[in-house]
C-alpha cells in the first residue's frame, strides 16, 4: 500500500500514531459471515459462463502445405 498509494497501513491517518495488528481473520466462511452481517457481501451468486463452441472446419479450397513448400523454395 505504501509503494502504490503512499499510505502507511500501520500509521493512524489523523494523528500519525502507530497502529497495531491485533487479529487476522483468514477463514473464508468467517469473512463471508462478517461481510454478510454488514451487508458488504456482493459476490455474484451465478454459475460460470458456458464454454465456447470450438470447431475445426475443413476448407477444400485451401492451399495444401505441399504446394506451399514448393512455391517458397528459392529459384535458381
GROMACS elastic network, one bead per residue, 0.5 to 0.9 nm:
[ bonds ]
;  ai    aj funct       b0    kb
    1     4     6  0.53708   500
    1     5     6  0.54917   500
    1     6     6  0.65864   500
    1     7     6  0.56960   500
    1     8     6  0.67862   500
    1     9     6  0.70865   500
    2     5     6  0.55720   500
    2     8     6  0.52973   500
    2     9     6  0.75445   500
    3     6     6  0.56836   500
    3     7     6  0.77678   500
    4     7     6  0.79549   500
    5     8     6  0.87185   500
    7    10     6  0.88266   500
    7    11     6  0.83514   500
    7    13     6  0.86996   500
    8    11     6  0.54900   500
    8    12     6  0.83270   500
    8    13     6  0.84313   500
    9    12     6  0.76906   500
    9    13     6  0.86251   500
    9    19     6  0.78173   500
   10    17     6  0.85206   500
   10    18     6  0.58596   500
   10    20     6  0.65882   500
   10    21     6  0.80032   500
   11    14     6  0.88386   500
   11    15     6  0.83724   500
   11    16     6  0.54457   500
   11    17     6  0.55717   500
   11    19     6  0.53111   500
   11    20     6  0.86554   500
   12    15     6  0.59642   500
   12    17     6  0.51307   500
   12    18     6  0.59568   500
   12    19     6  0.59704   500
   13    16     6  0.55522   500
   13    17     6  0.78713   500
   14    17     6  0.81241   500
   15    18     6  0.89997   500
   16    19     6  0.89945   500
   21    24     6  0.76005   500
   25    28     6  0.83356   500
   25    30     6  0.74947   500
   25    31     6  0.69443   500
   26    30     6  0.79546   500
   26    31     6  0.73837   500
   27    30     6  0.54103   500
   27    31     6  0.62687   500
   27    32     6  0.87120   500
   28    31     6  0.51227   500
   28    32     6  0.61162   500
   28    33     6  0.85891   500
   29    32     6  0.50733   500
   29    33     6  0.61209   500
   29    34     6  0.87131   500
   30    33     6  0.50254   500
   30    34     6  0.62536   500
   30    35     6  0.86256   500
   31    34     6  0.52319   500
   31    35     6  0.61677   500
   31    36     6  0.85233   500
   32    35     6  0.51644   500
   32    36     6  0.59753   500
   32    37     6  0.85112   500
   32    41     6  0.67739   500
   33    36     6  0.51717   500
   33    37     6  0.61835   500
   33    38     6  0.88513   500
   33    41     6  0.85623   500
   34    37     6  0.51285   500
   34    38     6  0.65223   500
   34    39     6  0.86176   500
   34    40     6  0.85092   500
   34    41     6  0.85679   500
   35    38     6  0.52363   500
   35    39     6  0.59970   500
   35    41     6  0.50472   500
   35    42     6  0.87727   500
   36    40     6  0.58231   500
   36    42     6  0.83540   500
   37    40     6  0.76251   500
   37    41     6  0.83521   500
   38    41     6  0.78919   500
   39    42     6  0.78648   500
   41    44     6  0.89861   500
   42    45     6  0.85976   500
   44    47     6  0.89564   500
   46    49     6  0.89306   500
   47    50     6  0.87019   500
   48    51     6  0.88955   500
   49    52     6  0.88580   500
   51    54     6  0.88364   500
   58    61     6  0.89740   500
   58    62     6  0.85588   500
   59    62     6  0.55502   500
   60    63     6  0.83012   500
   61    64     6  0.87708   500
   63    66     6  0.84354   500
   63    67     6  0.67586   500
   63    68     6  0.68510   500
   64    67     6  0.53866   500
   64    68     6  0.64573   500
   64    69     6  0.89625   500
   65    69     6  0.62872   500
   65    70     6  0.88314   500
   66    69     6  0.52682   500
   66    70     6  0.65366   500
   66    71     6  0.89349   500
   67    70     6  0.53153   500
   67    71     6  0.64887   500
   67    72     6  0.88822   500
   68    71     6  0.52497   500
   68    72     6  0.63090   500
   68    73     6  0.89740   500
   69    72     6  0.51960   500
   69    73     6  0.64879   500
   70    73     6  0.56045   500
   70    74     6  0.89956   500
   71    74     6  0.81241   500
   72    75     6  0.88628   500
